Amino acid sequence: MSIADALDHVSTQVRKASSKPVMVAITGPGDPLATPEITFEILTLLKEKFPDVSIGLLTFGIGSGRLAGDLAAAGVGYVEMKVAAVRRDILEKLFAWIRPGQKTVKLADGSALLLKEQRQGVSALTFHNVRVSVLTTLYPGYNIDHVAKISSEMVELGAASMALVPYSQEPGAEVELESPDAATVAAAQARVSTHLPVSPPLLYQQGGSAKGDSVPEKSLPAPSRKRPNVAVVSSNGMDVDLHLGHAIRFLIYGPRNDGLACLLATRPAPEPGSGTDRWQQVADTLDDCFILLTASAGDCPRTVLAENGLQVFVTEDNIEGMVDALYGGGKKKK
C-alpha cells in the first residue's frame, strides 16, 4: 500500500471504531525502523490527521536507540520489541541471517549487534517515556527455559511488560518444530511473572499482522490497446530500486510481436526542477504505459500521473517478476 492508501485505510478504521481511544499500529511488512524515512513520514501525517489516536510500533529494535527521541516526539507511545533471546548462542540457532542495513552480515556479528541495539533501544525508549513491551516467541528446545533471563534483563532496562507467543508452524517453513503445549506456556509465563507482568501482545498476531480488519487488496491495472506497456524506474535493470524523483531514464516493457513481454526501449526522464510541469512531461513521455513501477514517489507526481491515466505502483520487487505478474504470469499477488 502507498502512504496515501494506508491513511485512507486508517480513516475507515477510525470511523468504524466503537470505542476510544484508538491505537494505530505500524507493523510492516518488514521492520518499520529499516526504512525510517517512510515511517516518520507516516507518523507525521498520522498526527496531523488523527491527533487523538495513540501510535504503536512493532520492531526488532535495530535503530530504536538512535531514533528513540524522534519516535517519541513524532507521537509513538508504545513499542512492542521482538526479543527472542539475550544470548548470542541462542540467537544464532534461531536466525538464519540478520541484515541490519542493505547487506546481510555474518551471523555472529549480526547477533551481537541485535543484542546491543535491543538493549540500547529499550533503555532509550523508556527514557523518552515510550512504553516498551517485550514480545518473545516460544521456540521448543531453544528459548523456553531462557525466558526468565530475558525478563530479568529487560526489566532492568525499563521494559513495562512481556508477551509470550507460542511458536506455531508457518505454511511452507523449512524447519518443523512442535508447538509448546498449554502447560509449557503456563510454566514459562510463571517464570516471567517473577520479573515482569505478562500481557497479551497488542500489535502482533501469529504471522506478524496487527489486529483489526484486513487491509483490502488492490488489484493491479491491466494493459489496454491504448496503453499496452509498463514503465520502470531502476538503477541496475534488475530491480525496482529508485525513487521516482531520482529517475534519469525509464525502462519500457511490453509485449513483442509473439506476445512475450520484454524490454522494448529506454526513454530519458525530464530534467528535475520544474515542479508539476516535470510530472506532466513524464505523463506525456509515458502516454503508452498503463503503470509506472518505482521504489518510492511523492504525492504530487502520483496525483499528476493518475490524472493523466498512469498509475504509480510502489514496490521493491524484481522487475522480471513484476512484469510477468502484470501480464498475467505466476506472481500475481507479489
Secondary structure, DSSP 8 states (H G I E B T S, - for coil): --HHHHHHHHHHHHHH-SSS--EEEE--SS-GGGSHHHHHHHHHHHHHH-TT-EEEEEE--TTHHHHHHHHHHTTEEEEEEE---SSHHHHHHH-S-B-SSSS-B-HHHHHHHHHHHHHHHHHHHHHTT-EEEEEEEE-TTTTGGGHHHHHHHHHHHT--EEEEEE----TT-SS------HHHHHHHHHHHHTTS-B---SS--TTS--SSS-----------SS--EEEE--SSSSB---BGGG-SEEEEEEE-TTS-EEEEEEEE---SSSTHHHHHHHHHHTTTEEEEEESB--HHHHHHHHHTT-EEEE--SBHHHHHHHHTT-S-TT-
